[in-house]
Amino acid sequence: MLFRKCAGGVVFLEGKVFLLRNEKGEWVLPKGVVRGGKPQQEVAVERVKSEAGVGADILEAVGETNYEFYSITRRTPVCNRVMWYTMQAQSPSFRIAFEQGFTDGGWFPLDEALDMITYTQDKSLVRLAWEKYKAQMAEVR
């Protein structure tokens, strides 16, 4: 099995969370593989920018998820370990990276997003990130 370290962002703005729909029709969060010894935080920010066109700042680490799949091109099982970060978007503007296989995306109210998100562990992650985000925003005020 191939093990890969990844990083991604749970990005919030004005009570909404950013989701992407991939080529399989799954609603997911922006993430990518850590390569070249880059810090996970840097990769998370870069993937949010490249996949969603969203400039965002990391507030804190929120947790880690793992998932496995079979790579047809590599002909081997793959396990992705994703470190997630709660992020605050710098503005509401975005640009879906259709060239990377995404078919839709945008800002969604939390309840709507939780109904849309495909994977249970991602739903749990977004709930946890939301609680941490609200707590941080309350401290700022």
Secondary structure by P-SEA (a helix, b strand, c coil): cbbbbbbbbbcccccbbbbbbccccccccccccccccccaaaaaaaaaaaacccccccccccbbbbbbbbbccccbbbbbbbbbbbbbbcccbbbbcccccccccccccaaaaaaccccaaaaaaaaaaaaaaaaaaaaac
